[in-house]
Amino acid sequence: MRFFSDNAAPACPEVMAALHAANRLDTAYDGDEWSRRLDGTFSELFGTDVAALWVATGTAANALALAALCPPHGSIVCHRDAHIQNDECGAPEFYTHGAKLLLAEGIGAKLTPETVTALLDSVRNDVHQTQPHTLSITNATEYGLVYSADETSALGALARARGLNFHIDGARFANAMVRTGASPADLSWKAGADALSFGFTKNGGMSADMLIFFKPELKAAALYRRKRAGHLLSKGRFLAAQVLAMLDDDVWLRNARAANAAAARLAEAAGPERLLLPVEANELFIRATPAEAQRLRAQGFDFYDWGPGEARLVTSWDTDPAAIDELAAAIRAL
C-alpha cells in the first residue's frame, strides 16, 4: 500500500488506450497529427492564444520555461523549498546558462507579495548583483498548499509592477484547480502568468508534461532550446496523444478529484493534532515518531520520512479506497 509518491502511480486507462491508438506510422518529432492539435486545444482550454510544447519531464518543462523568461545574468525569485531549488539538480541554472535563484520564505512553501517584496527590496540595483527577472511559484506547493486565483493574481500584479516575468510550476496544477474551483485561465494567464509547466505525469500520464506559453512568441526560441536539451522526442506523438486523451471528457480533472478526495479522507483520520499543514491537494504532512512510522510500515504502508518526527503521504488518481480505509484506521490507532 504505497503512499510515497504520485509519480509511482500507473498510467490511467485512457492514456494506455491513446498510446495504442498512436502506435502507427506518422510524421516524426512534433509534426504528427496529435502534436499539431496542441496549440489549438490548449488555447481553447485556457480561453486565449497559447503555444503548447510537450516534454517528457516536469524538470524539463520548468527549466525550459525559465530559460525563456530569464537571461543568464538575471535571477529567479522562488521559495526556499521550491522544486526548482531543491529537487532538480541545478537544471534551471543549467538551462538558463547560469541564472541565479533568489530564495524567499513562507509557510508551506507558499510565497506572498510581502515575502517577495522583502526579498526584491534587498537586492541593490547595481552591476554587482544579479537583477531579478522572473518570479516562479508552485501550485500546488511542495507542501500541498494551493494558491487561490486571488492569491496568484496578487503575485502576478507584483511581478508586473516590478518588471518581472511570472512562471507557475504546475506539476499538480489539476489538483490546485479541483481545490479552488477556478478555471485554468483564472489560475494562470488572467493572474498574470507568462508560462505554466502543466503536469500530467503525476495525474495519470506516462512521462508527459506540457510547457504552456501565454506569450506565443516565446515558442520559436523554445523549440530550439527543447531540441538542444535533448527533449525533442522522435516519436513525440506518444506524448501528445496522452495529454489529449486526458483532456478529453475532463479525465485530468476526474483523476485530480479522486486523488484530492483520498487525501481529504486521510486528513480527517489524522486530525489537527497530527497534521503539520492543512491538506488542500493530494499530499499530507503528519507528525509521526520513528516508532509510529515503523508501526505503519510494519502494516504494509509505504511513505517518505520528511524530517525528524514527520512523514509525507501522497495519494494518487488510482489510490485503492480499501487501502485508504486501512491507513486511516492505522493512523487513528497510533
Secondary structure as UniProt FT lines:
FT   HELIX           6..8
FT   HELIX           13..22
FT   TURN            33..34
FT   HELIX           35..37
FT   HELIX           38..46
FT   STRAND          51..55
FT   HELIX           58..69
FT   TURN            72..73
FT   STRAND          74..79
FT   TURN            80..81
FT   HELIX           83..86
FT   TURN            89..90
FT   HELIX           91..95
FT   TURN            96..97
FT   STRAND          100..104
FT   HELIX           107..109
FT   HELIX           113..121
FT   TURN            127..128
FT   STRAND          131..138
FT   TURN            142..143
FT   HELIX           149..161
FT   TURN            162..163
FT   STRAND          165..170
FT   TURN            171..172
FT   HELIX           173..180
FT   TURN            184..188
FT   HELIX           189..191
FT   STRAND          195..198
FT   HELIX           201..203
FT   STRAND          209..213
FT   HELIX           216..218
FT   HELIX           219..228
FT   TURN            229..230
FT   HELIX           237..247
FT   HELIX           248..250
FT   HELIX           251..270
FT   TURN            272..274
FT   STRAND          283..287
FT   HELIX           290..298
FT   TURN            299..300
FT   STRAND          304..307
FT   TURN            308..309
FT   STRAND          310..314
FT   TURN            317..318
FT   HELIX           321..333
//
